[in-house]
Amino acid sequence: MSIQTLIESAVKKGFSSLYETEIPSVEFQSTRKEFEGDITVVVFPMLRYKKGNPVQIGNDLGNYIVENVQEVLRFNVVKGFLNLVIEDGLYLNSFSSIAKNDTYGFVTPSEENAVLVEYSSPNTNKPLHLGHVRNNLLGYSVAEIIKASGKKVYKTQIINDRGIHICKSMLAWQRYGAGETPESTGLKGDKLVGNYYVKFDQEYKKEISELVAKGATEEEAKKQAPLIIAAQQMLLKWEAGDEEVVALWKMMNSWVYAGFDATYKNLGVNFDSYYYESNTYLLGKDNIEEGLKNGVFFKKEDGSVWIDLTDDGLDEKIVLRSDGTAVYMTQDIGTAIQRSKDYPDVNGMVYTVGNEQDYHFKVLFLILKKLGYSWADELFHLSYGMVDLPSGKMKSREGTVVDADELMLEMTDTARALSQDLGKLDGYSDAEKESLYKTIGLGALKYYILKVDPKKRILFDPKESVDFQGNTGPFIQYTYARIQSILRKATFDYSKAVKGIELHEKEKELIKIIENYPEVIQLAAKNHSPALIANYTYDLVKEFNSFYQNVSILGEENQDKKVLRVQLSKKVSDIIKSAFSLLGINVPKKM
């Protein structure tokens, strides 16, 4: 049993015994350095259940705990804060059970109430870029964290493989490609197709300029340009099932999927299932008809179908056009319902989509709730801010996006340059060095992005992210490697439980933060926030480095103390590896 769990139980029993009323939870915080104590109970939240002087309540509870919990030696109360002094034996007993637990912090996933996490969801007209990197890293990490918290998780994506943007790439390749393929050019398929999306935009702008020069307005020119008309006609042919157009679509999409797969593998993310917009874009129409009969939707004079959400603080939203064609909302309604059928054990869905779609998801979730789906209460939009670079905003049509593959290469190159400057890789083979550079570079990229709260916008600086000091991935990876060096040198048996020794203050502080790991995982899952895992890991590493600098580990003469310090070091490294696995980051044994 952890120290916090023991104290929480004692506080609840004490409160019930003293005041004949229950409190649902106990709030803790670290004891301030100027006061004596190992753990602090915050009294103020208890005033909701028992009116009175917080100092008096703190003293009442302190006396009760000292009398009933032999491991609590004494206490002091400062305003509304109850500071408890814990005997060293409780720290040792608590850590002994943690040290033996190989899956510490992780809960075995339940087979019921599974969660489906959607992320990536790219368009097949261009390669993945920096924005997709944040999306993939967030979605993958949140899925892993939810799984670690004790729920079964399915990872999925919906690929936007149809529409005018796809036809633009197809038309440009048809007109200007001269039969180019990924094999003939040596380009990844997604990059080849993306080049033709850019080519379409370049040629389209030329046509607009020519029409404007002949007297058309810019708006007229945009609609009258032959290329856009041809792309629209191609889309109509695709929807009609034209064999030639569909064959071209399948061929170019296959190129893109092969390219995406290579990027996902390099980035270290995966999926359990895929949905394709070409299969789902007609979904939802039947649900709209059913909602019309039940009065959830209403029809306007022109025949279009709407829902009135003004009473819910939103507005009226169209769900079916007057010509009977679907809008994106229709498709998303149908896809959500289809997924609930495909995964009957799913009781919650997480949509990893940028914050420009906040309103869309508010409406979607509300509509599904009004249609009577109980699982609609368990839908969550993992909204995230954009990623900017010092060089400015990205534009895919103009080919100014930061390509995901190139970014990962740049991160590896940056790690290589910094590692070579430090000059600590003597004895490594070239293959080992390259593997390490990639581990450091990708670790830096992932950590830099995931340590920030998802809702916040990020200014990503590759060089800053690979710094070996401060709140960075490489700093934490370096600490892990340092601990592996300690463990390699510890040639004695350090597996036994240690009892009856006096603890150093730094040992206590380390045990306290180690104890928090399971709670941090649960909190990160509840809040869909990898940032909580990332910053906890940084705090743990800072505490370990302070411990490392203040006590001797392998040089300690007392064998029991030496064993405990090696055990503490090992557990810290285990948690670093475990926490980083939740972020999709690898850790090196040497650095």
SULBELTA-V769345 format. One record per backbone hydrogen bond with DSSP energy under -0.5 kcal/mol. NH is the residue of the N-H (numbers start at 1). CO is the residue of the C=O. Records with the same first field share a line. If there is no record, write none. Layout:
BEGIN
NH: CO  CO
END
This chain:
BEGIN
6: 2
7: 3
8: 4
9: 5
10: 6
11: 7
12: 8
13: 9
14: 10
15: 11
16: 12
17: 13
18: 14
19: 15
20: 16
21: 15
27: 42
29: 40
35: 32
38: 84
39: 84
40: 29
41: 82
42: 27  40
43: 41  80
44: 80
46: 43
47: 44
48: 45
49: 46
50: 46
54: 52
57: 53
58: 54
59: 55
60: 56
61: 57
62: 58
63: 59
64: 60
65: 61
66: 62
67: 63
68: 64
69: 65
70: 68
72: 69
73: 71  85
74: 85
76: 83
78: 81
79: 77
81: 78
82: 41
83: 76  81
84: 39  82
85: 74
86: 84
87: 71
90: 87
91: 87
92: 88
93: 89
94: 90
95: 91
96: 92
97: 93
98: 94
99: 95
100: 96
101: 98
102: 100
104: 101
106: 103
107: 148
110: 150
114: 345
115: 152
116: 348
117: 115  154
118: 116  350
119: 156
121: 119
124: 160
126: 123
130: 402
132: 129
133: 129
134: 130
135: 131
136: 132
137: 133
138: 134
139: 135
140: 136
141: 137
142: 138
143: 139
144: 140
145: 141
146: 142
147: 143
148: 144
149: 145
150: 147
151: 146
152: 110
154: 115
156: 117
157: 273
159: 157  275
160: 122  158
161: 159
166: 163
167: 163
168: 164
169: 165
170: 166
171: 167
172: 168
173: 169
174: 170
175: 171
176: 172
177: 173
180: 177
185: 181
186: 182
190: 255
191: 188
192: 188
193: 189
194: 190
195: 191
196: 192
197: 193
198: 194
199: 195
200: 196
201: 197
202: 198
203: 199
204: 200
205: 201
206: 202
207: 203
208: 204
209: 205
210: 206
211: 207
212: 208
213: 209
214: 210
215: 212
216: 211
221: 217
222: 218
223: 219
224: 220
225: 221
229: 225
230: 226
231: 227
232: 228
233: 229
234: 230
235: 231
236: 232
237: 233
238: 234
239: 235
240: 236
241: 238
242: 237
246: 242
247: 243
248: 244
249: 245
250: 246
251: 247
252: 248
253: 249
254: 250
255: 251
256: 252
257: 253
258: 254
259: 255
260: 256
261: 257
262: 258
263: 259
264: 260
265: 261
266: 262
267: 263
268: 264
269: 264
272: 155
273: 155
275: 157
277: 159
279: 276
280: 276
281: 277
283: 280
285: 282
288: 284
289: 285
290: 286
291: 287
292: 288
293: 289
294: 290
295: 292
296: 291
297: 291
298: 306
300: 304
303: 300
305: 320
306: 298
307: 317
309: 307  315
312: 309
313: 310
314: 309
317: 307
319: 305
320: 305
321: 325
324: 321
327: 319
331: 327
332: 328
333: 329
334: 330
335: 331
336: 332
337: 333
338: 334
339: 335
340: 336
341: 337
342: 338
343: 339
346: 343
347: 114
348: 114
349: 378
350: 116
351: 380
352: 118  350
353: 351  382
355: 384
357: 354
358: 355
361: 357
362: 358
363: 359
364: 360
365: 361
366: 362
367: 363
368: 364
369: 365
370: 366
371: 367
372: 369
373: 368
374: 372
376: 373
377: 374
378: 375
379: 376
380: 349
382: 351  380
383: 381
384: 353
385: 454  456
388: 386  458
389: 392
390: 460
392: 389
399: 396
400: 395
403: 401
404: 128
407: 403
408: 404
409: 405
410: 406
411: 407
412: 408
413: 409
414: 410
415: 411
416: 412
417: 413
418: 414
419: 415
420: 416
421: 417
422: 418
423: 419
424: 419
428: 425
433: 429
434: 430
435: 431
436: 432
437: 433
438: 434
439: 435
440: 436
441: 437
442: 438
443: 439
444: 440
445: 441
446: 442
447: 443
448: 444
449: 445
450: 446
451: 447
452: 449
456: 453
458: 386
460: 388  458
461: 459
462: 460
465: 461
466: 462  463
467: 464
472: 470
474: 465
475: 467
476: 472
477: 473
478: 474
479: 475
480: 476
481: 477
482: 478
483: 479
484: 480
485: 481
486: 482
487: 483
488: 484
489: 485
490: 486
491: 489
494: 492
507: 504
508: 504
509: 505
510: 506
511: 507
512: 508
513: 509
514: 510
515: 511
516: 512  513
517: 514
520: 516
521: 517
522: 518
523: 519
524: 520
525: 521
526: 522
527: 523
528: 524  525
529: 524
532: 529
533: 529
534: 530
535: 531
536: 532
537: 533
538: 534
539: 535
540: 536
541: 537
542: 538
543: 539
544: 540
545: 541
546: 542
547: 543
548: 544
549: 545
550: 546
551: 547
556: 553
559: 557
562: 558
563: 559
564: 560
565: 561
566: 562
567: 563
568: 564
569: 565
570: 566
571: 567
572: 568
573: 569
574: 570
575: 571
576: 572
577: 573
578: 574
579: 575
580: 576
581: 577
582: 578
583: 579
584: 581
585: 580
END
